[in-house]
Amino acid sequence: IRNLSNTPTYTFVSGKDLVFTGHKNEVKNALAAYGNYHQQDYEEMLHHHFNYHHHHRDMLASLFQARRGSFPRHIHFTTQRNRFLESFWVRLHGIAFGRRTAVVEATLASPSHIELRVQGSDGVTLTLPPEADRKSLDIVVNKVRLHVEEYEKRQVILRRGKTWRICAQEPRPDYRKGTGILDVYQDSLRILLPDESPEALRRAAEAFARPHTNGGGGDVAVDYPIYRAGEAPAGIFSHNLIILDSGGGNPYAQRIRNRLWMECGEGGVVCQEQTLTGEYIAMQVVPHPYDDRRSVLYVATNSEGLLGGNLFTRRVVHPYYLNGLHPYWNNVALLHIRGAFYRIYEAGGPLEQI
């Protein structure tokens, strides 16, 4: 919640509403010290009473007049997903391998001194605030002091090796870490079936094309296009893709075969020198072959009948994010075989049963 520390935040709470039982002042306790938090306490209000005011013209006009400063003196930012790494004038280089969360605290203590605390990441890029003294500036990151003089660049790129140092180039993160399988839904999406598709595979494609959420209501107003491989339009690779396959019948799978975390065959899967045999469904999200900022989800099975019984292919229900990581969806690979589930959380990570 401290990611909102630099954003004017207004909260309406009531002790009569079960939503707030035992949690009435949690947000207040986390944000009040930053000076941007405003809480209104009501005696009788229930949270759904506020629905009538969501589109009040005066309220919308007031919100649209608000402006956030681009260079607050203090930033506290936490992320669990490599799609979300930037807060104001600080950008993390990604969540470090083996870690699930990255945190950065940045303070412009004075025009000549910036203090940084970085956890769970091996690098950070600073866009220098206008008041920073480029003639002589100390940057202290995790107690390591770095000094620059007559600095002309707009940004300072910091990386950790044996110690922290200033670098010339920022690395690209593994964009899929944290969002996992769901990363294909972060941008425009198309779904590809083999030319010869059994009914179970078509139903699975329709489930991915019209996902739901486990939030209030549950419906998502999308219907992503589904194509057979031989009918795919030109420009199909300008989108994220979901490729469904059974028995190796989808020719588009060949474009990503060397990127997959698991090798899918007729009798089972091979992963990291492990062979698991039996009927399976394997879901793997990998970098797009022509743009690693995009993603491709490969869904393969050797038994179409499993698709209707698998919780994640029968009806696609996205977690409605408040906090935390979903133990199944937020992995780069999810395998269902012999009644058990296995996952790979991040690129290069181990295959583990869950």
C-alpha positions as CSV (number, residue, x, y, z in Angstrom):
1,I,0.0,0.0,0.0
2,R,3.0,2.3,0.5
3,N,3.3,2.5,-3.3
4,L,0.6,5.2,-2.9
5,S,2.6,7.3,-0.5
6,N,3.1,10.0,-3.1
7,T,-0.5,9.9,-4.4
8,P,-3.3,11.9,-2.8
9,T,-5.6,9.1,-1.4
10,Y,-9.1,9.4,0.0
11,T,-10.7,6.6,1.9
12,F,-14.2,6.2,3.3
13,V,-14.5,3.7,6.2
14,S,-17.2,2.6,8.6
15,G,-17.0,0.3,11.6
16,K,-20.5,-1.0,10.7
17,D,-19.2,-2.5,7.5
18,L,-17.8,-6.1,7.7
19,V,-15.3,-5.2,5.0
20,F,-13.4,-3.1,7.6
21,T,-13.7,-5.4,10.6
22,G,-10.3,-5.4,12.3
23,H,-8.8,-3.4,9.4
24,K,-10.4,0.0,9.7
25,N,-7.2,1.9,10.1
26,E,-4.7,-0.3,8.2
27,V,-4.3,2.0,5.2
28,K,-4.2,5.1,7.5
29,N,-1.4,3.5,9.6
30,A,0.6,2.8,6.4
31,L,0.1,6.1,4.6
32,A,-0.8,8.9,7.1
33,A,2.9,9.8,7.8
34,Y,3.4,10.8,4.2
35,G,0.9,13.6,4.3
36,N,-1.2,12.6,1.2
37,Y,-3.8,10.5,3.0
38,H,-7.3,11.6,3.9
39,Q,-9.8,9.3,5.7
40,Q,-13.5,10.0,6.3
41,D,-15.1,7.9,9.0
42,Y,-18.8,7.1,8.9
43,E,-20.9,5.6,11.6
44,E,-23.6,3.7,9.5
45,M,-22.1,3.5,5.9
46,L,-21.8,0.2,4.1
47,H,-19.2,0.1,1.2
48,H,-21.8,-0.4,-1.5
49,H,-23.5,2.9,-0.5
50,F,-20.6,4.7,-2.1
51,N,-21.5,3.2,-5.5
52,Y,-24.0,5.9,-6.2
53,H,-21.3,8.6,-6.0
54,H,-18.7,7.0,-8.3
55,H,-19.7,9.1,-11.3
56,H,-20.7,12.3,-9.5
57,R,-19.6,15.2,-11.8
58,D,-18.2,17.4,-9.1
59,M,-16.1,14.5,-7.8
60,L,-14.8,13.6,-11.2
61,A,-14.0,17.3,-11.9
62,S,-12.0,17.5,-8.7
63,L,-10.0,14.4,-9.4
64,F,-9.2,15.5,-13.0
65,Q,-7.8,18.8,-11.7
66,A,-5.3,17.0,-9.5
67,R,-1.7,16.6,-10.6
68,R,1.0,14.5,-9.1
69,G,4.5,15.8,-8.8
70,S,7.0,13.9,-11.0
71,F,9.9,14.2,-8.5
72,P,8.8,13.6,-4.9
73,R,11.6,13.8,-2.4
74,H,10.9,10.3,-1.0
75,I,9.8,7.1,-2.9
76,H,8.9,3.8,-1.4
77,F,8.1,1.2,-4.1
78,T,7.4,-2.6,-3.9
79,T,6.8,-4.9,-6.8
80,Q,6.2,-8.6,-7.4
81,R,6.0,-8.4,-11.2
82,N,8.6,-7.4,-13.8
83,R,5.9,-5.7,-15.8
84,F,5.7,-3.0,-13.1
85,L,9.2,-1.7,-12.2
86,E,8.9,2.1,-12.2
87,S,7.8,4.6,-9.7
88,F,8.3,8.3,-10.4
89,W,12.1,8.9,-11.0
90,V,13.2,5.4,-10.0
91,R,13.1,2.2,-12.1
92,L,14.2,-1.2,-10.9
93,H,16.0,-3.5,-13.4
94,G,13.8,-6.4,-12.4
95,I,13.3,-8.8,-9.5
96,A,16.5,-10.8,-8.9
97,F,16.6,-14.5,-9.7
98,G,15.3,-16.6,-6.9
99,R,13.4,-13.6,-5.3
100,R,9.7,-12.9,-5.5
101,T,9.7,-9.3,-4.4
102,A,11.8,-6.2,-5.1
103,V,11.8,-3.0,-3.0
104,V,13.4,0.4,-3.5
105,E,13.4,3.4,-1.2
106,A,14.8,6.5,-2.7
107,T,15.3,9.9,-0.9
108,L,16.6,13.1,-2.3
109,A,18.1,14.2,1.1
110,S,19.6,17.3,-0.5
111,P,20.6,18.6,-3.9
112,S,23.9,16.9,-3.6
113,H,22.9,13.7,-1.9
114,I,20.6,10.8,-3.0
115,E,20.1,7.9,-0.6
116,L,18.9,4.5,-1.9
117,R,17.9,1.2,-0.3
118,V,17.4,-1.7,-2.8
119,Q,16.2,-5.2,-1.9
120,G,15.5,-8.1,-4.2
121,S,16.9,-6.4,-7.4
122,D,20.4,-6.2,-8.9
123,G,20.0,-2.8,-10.5
124,V,18.2,0.5,-10.5
125,T,18.0,3.5,-12.9
126,L,17.5,7.0,-11.6
127,T,16.1,9.9,-13.6
128,L,17.8,12.8,-11.8
129,P,15.4,15.3,-10.3
130,P,15.7,18.9,-11.5
131,E,17.1,20.1,-8.2
132,A,19.9,17.4,-8.1
133,D,23.4,19.0,-8.3
134,R,25.0,17.6,-11.4
135,K,28.3,19.4,-10.7
136,S,28.8,17.3,-7.5
137,L,26.4,14.5,-6.5
138,D,26.7,11.7,-4.0
139,I,24.5,8.6,-4.6
140,V,24.6,6.2,-1.7
141,V,23.0,2.8,-2.5
142,N,22.9,0.2,0.2
143,K,25.6,2.2,2.0
144,V,27.9,2.1,-1.0
145,R,28.9,5.7,-1.9
146,L,29.2,6.7,-5.6
147,H,30.2,10.2,-6.6
148,V,29.7,12.0,-9.9
149,E,30.9,15.4,-11.0
150,E,29.9,17.5,-14.0
151,Y,27.3,14.8,-14.9
152,E,25.6,15.6,-18.1
153,K,23.3,12.6,-18.7
154,R,19.6,12.6,-17.7
155,Q,19.8,9.2,-16.0
156,V,22.2,7.3,-13.7
157,I,22.3,3.5,-14.2
158,L,23.4,1.5,-11.2
159,R,24.2,-2.2,-11.2
160,R,25.4,-4.6,-8.5
161,G,28.2,-7.1,-9.2
162,K,30.7,-7.6,-6.4
163,T,29.7,-4.1,-5.4
164,W,27.4,-1.3,-6.7
165,R,28.8,0.7,-9.7
166,I,27.6,3.1,-12.4
167,C,27.0,1.4,-15.8
168,A,26.4,2.5,-19.3
169,Q,23.5,0.3,-20.3
170,E,20.3,-1.0,-18.5
171,P,19.6,-4.7,-19.0
172,R,16.2,-5.9,-20.1
173,P,14.2,-7.8,-17.4
174,D,12.4,-11.1,-17.9
175,Y,9.0,-9.5,-18.5
176,R,7.0,-12.6,-17.7
177,K,8.3,-13.0,-14.2
178,G,5.5,-12.4,-11.7
179,T,2.7,-12.2,-14.2
180,G,3.6,-15.7,-15.4
181,I,1.0,-17.4,-17.7
182,L,-1.3,-14.4,-17.5
183,D,1.3,-12.2,-19.1
184,V,-0.3,-12.8,-22.5
185,Y,-3.3,-10.8,-21.4
186,Q,-1.1,-7.7,-20.8
187,D,-1.5,-6.6,-24.5
188,S,-3.4,-7.4,-27.6
189,L,-4.0,-11.1,-28.0
190,R,-4.8,-13.7,-30.7
191,I,-5.5,-17.4,-30.2
192,L,-4.3,-20.1,-32.7
193,L,-5.8,-23.7,-33.1
194,P,-4.5,-26.5,-35.3
195,D,-6.4,-26.9,-38.6
196,E,-7.9,-30.1,-37.3
197,S,-9.1,-29.4,-33.8
198,P,-11.2,-31.7,-31.6
199,E,-14.2,-30.1,-29.8
200,A,-12.4,-30.1,-26.5
201,L,-9.6,-28.0,-27.9
202,R,-12.0,-25.5,-29.4
203,R,-13.8,-25.2,-26.1
204,A,-10.5,-24.5,-24.3
205,A,-9.7,-21.8,-26.9
206,E,-13.1,-20.2,-26.2
207,A,-12.3,-20.3,-22.5
208,F,-9.1,-18.4,-23.0
209,A,-10.8,-16.0,-25.4
210,R,-13.4,-15.0,-22.8
211,P,-11.8,-15.0,-19.4
212,H,-13.5,-14.1,-16.1
213,T,-12.2,-12.8,-12.8
214,N,-12.9,-13.9,-9.2
215,G,-13.7,-10.3,-8.4
216,G,-17.2,-8.8,-7.9
217,G,-19.3,-9.6,-11.0
218,G,-16.6,-11.7,-12.6
219,D,-17.2,-10.8,-16.3
220,V,-14.5,-9.2,-18.5
221,A,-15.7,-7.4,-21.6
222,V,-13.3,-9.0,-24.0
223,D,-13.6,-11.7,-26.8
224,Y,-10.2,-12.4,-28.3
225,P,-10.1,-13.6,-31.9
226,I,-9.6,-17.4,-32.5
227,Y,-8.0,-18.6,-35.8
228,R,-7.2,-22.0,-37.2
229,A,-3.5,-22.1,-38.2
230,G,-4.2,-22.2,-41.9
231,E,-6.5,-19.2,-41.7
232,A,-4.4,-16.9,-39.5
233,P,-4.3,-13.4,-41.0
234,A,-1.1,-11.5,-41.9
235,G,0.4,-9.6,-39.0
236,I,-0.6,-12.3,-36.5
237,F,2.9,-12.0,-34.9
238,S,2.2,-8.3,-34.0
239,H,0.1,-9.6,-31.1
240,N,0.6,-11.8,-28.1
241,L,-0.4,-15.4,-28.9
242,I,-2.0,-18.4,-27.2
243,I,-1.1,-21.5,-29.2
244,L,-3.1,-24.6,-28.5
245,D,-1.8,-27.9,-29.5
246,S,-2.6,-31.6,-29.4
247,G,-0.2,-34.2,-30.7
248,G,2.0,-31.6,-32.3
249,G,-0.6,-30.6,-34.9
250,N,-0.2,-26.8,-34.6
251,P,2.5,-25.6,-37.0
252,Y,2.9,-22.3,-35.1
253,A,4.4,-24.3,-32.2
254,Q,7.6,-24.7,-34.3
255,R,8.3,-21.0,-34.0
256,I,8.8,-21.3,-30.2
257,R,9.9,-24.9,-29.8
258,N,13.5,-23.9,-28.8
259,R,12.1,-21.5,-26.2
260,L,9.9,-23.9,-24.2
261,W,10.7,-24.9,-20.7
262,M,9.2,-28.4,-21.2
263,E,9.4,-30.7,-24.2
264,C,5.9,-32.1,-24.8
265,G,5.6,-35.5,-26.5
266,E,2.9,-38.2,-27.0
267,G,3.8,-40.1,-23.8
268,G,4.6,-37.2,-21.4
269,V,7.0,-34.3,-20.9
270,V,10.7,-33.9,-20.5
271,C,12.0,-31.0,-18.3
272,Q,15.4,-30.4,-16.9
273,E,16.5,-34.0,-17.5
274,Q,13.3,-35.3,-15.8
275,T,10.8,-37.4,-17.7
276,L,7.2,-37.5,-16.5
277,T,5.0,-39.9,-18.3
278,G,1.2,-40.0,-18.5
279,E,-1.7,-37.8,-19.7
280,Y,-0.9,-34.2,-19.2
281,I,-1.8,-30.5,-19.9
282,A,1.3,-28.3,-20.1
283,M,1.0,-24.5,-20.1
284,Q,4.2,-22.5,-20.8
285,V,4.7,-18.7,-21.4
286,V,7.8,-17.8,-23.4
287,P,9.2,-14.7,-25.1
288,H,7.7,-13.8,-28.4
289,P,10.0,-14.9,-31.2
290,Y,10.2,-11.4,-32.7
291,D,9.9,-9.1,-29.7
292,D,10.8,-10.3,-26.2
293,R,8.6,-7.6,-24.7
294,R,5.6,-9.6,-25.9
295,S,4.7,-13.2,-24.9
296,V,3.4,-16.4,-26.3
297,L,1.5,-19.0,-24.2
298,Y,1.8,-22.6,-25.4
299,V,-0.9,-25.0,-24.2
300,A,-0.3,-28.6,-25.1
301,T,-2.0,-31.9,-24.2
302,N,-1.8,-35.5,-25.2
303,S,-5.3,-36.1,-23.9
304,E,-8.1,-33.7,-25.0
305,G,-10.4,-35.1,-22.4
306,L,-8.3,-33.6,-19.6
307,L,-9.1,-30.0,-20.9
308,G,-12.7,-30.1,-19.6
309,G,-11.6,-31.4,-16.2
310,N,-8.7,-29.1,-15.6
311,L,-9.5,-26.1,-13.4
312,F,-7.4,-23.8,-15.6
313,T,-8.6,-24.7,-19.1
314,R,-12.2,-25.5,-18.4
315,R,-13.1,-21.9,-17.4
316,V,-10.3,-19.3,-17.3
317,V,-10.7,-17.2,-14.1
318,H,-8.1,-14.6,-13.5
319,P,-7.2,-13.7,-9.9
320,Y,-8.5,-10.2,-9.1
321,Y,-5.3,-8.6,-7.7
322,L,-5.2,-6.9,-4.4
323,N,-1.9,-8.3,-3.2
324,G,0.3,-11.4,-3.5
325,L,1.0,-14.0,-6.2
326,H,-1.4,-16.7,-7.3
327,P,0.3,-20.1,-6.7
328,Y,-0.8,-21.5,-10.1
329,W,-1.4,-18.7,-12.6
330,N,1.7,-16.6,-11.8
331,N,4.3,-19.2,-13.1
332,V,6.0,-19.3,-16.4
333,A,5.0,-23.0,-16.7
334,L,2.2,-25.1,-15.2
335,L,2.0,-28.9,-15.7
336,H,-0.9,-31.1,-14.8
337,I,0.0,-34.8,-15.0
338,R,-1.1,-37.9,-13.2
339,G,-3.4,-35.8,-11.0
340,A,-0.6,-33.6,-9.7
341,F,0.5,-30.1,-10.5
342,Y,4.0,-28.9,-11.1
343,R,5.3,-25.4,-11.8
344,I,8.4,-23.4,-13.0
345,Y,8.1,-20.0,-11.3
346,E,10.7,-18.1,-13.4
347,A,13.0,-18.6,-16.4
348,G,15.7,-21.0,-15.4
349,G,14.0,-22.0,-12.2
350,P,13.4,-25.5,-11.0
351,L,10.4,-27.7,-11.7
352,E,8.6,-28.3,-8.4
353,Q,5.4,-30.0,-7.4
354,I,2.7,-27.8,-5.9
